[in-house]
């Protein structure tokens, strides 16, 4: 799919949309109501379970679709990267839009050469000439500035002026409506054929359809790795609280130790600076070399608080009873 927009007042308003299916069947929407007519057609039952692909959907086409959905009270599911829309889905009909740039990160003009479709070639169009007063224009070529040559690469700019000057020299008659349609159809045809070629190549080699299950080339490659190369039982499943949750220091303890250190103007070693000090077989919450002082913050869950828990209550993390935890705490205090 491809939108072309007017920019009369700096606001992008679609006035042409071309969309093709896998077979090349095409629908064209044009005029001031292009966006609404296109979206009305898209979001109907006959297009259920369809994925639409656009080039630069993440930063352009996607926002046009989003405007329509919000205006009509339809809440989509979107996945973003910053302000860029990687995918937009209307779950009621499973209609999804994805970004071709996330799979093939290059400008559309480079697609044909990349995929060996040399008969295709992206042309030039005066986007800045797409204004209300020029919709019925027929005459000499628009000025070169409307093609934004200053925004082109050096090589592309040179090719553009060779093409442009040749048409001017031969007094080419520019028909705006014919040119905008031809340009848009060419872009959609390039996108469709090259994306199908990419999907076919990727699927043949990996047995994975990248557009069906993934949003980026990175996620597609990760899926191939997991499906084809990852061996069973090779990824550790780390417990939610780590392997030694009892060694984790609480925020309250750290704040208390920081407060004492500031109040008494001393250095206290703890889990977040030099690590907990080991004394005998025990690790202590805080320790000061200067004063030879130990600080222990006895959280109820870890130390078997007799006021908060029954003696036979089992700690859900280390599976010890509160009685055993309390006994272990008393032994540690006595040793220290």
Secondary structure, 3 states (H helix, E strand, C coil): CEEEEECCCCCCEEEEEEEECCCCCEEEEECCCHHHHHHHHHCCHHHCCCEEEECCHHHHHHHHHHHHHHHCCCCCEEEEECCEEEEEEECCCCEEEEEHHHCCCCCHHHHHHHCCCCCCCCCCCCHHHCCHHHCCCEECCCCHHHHCHHHCCHHHHHHHHHHHHHHHHCCCCEEHHHHHHHHHHHHHHHHHHHHHHHHHHHHHHHCCCHHHHCCCHHHHHHHHHHHHHCCCCCCCCCCCCCCCHHHCCCHHHHHHHHHHHHHHCCCCECCCCCCCCEECCEECCEEECCCCEEECCCCHHHHCCCCCCCCCCECCCCCCEHHHHHHHHHHHHHHC
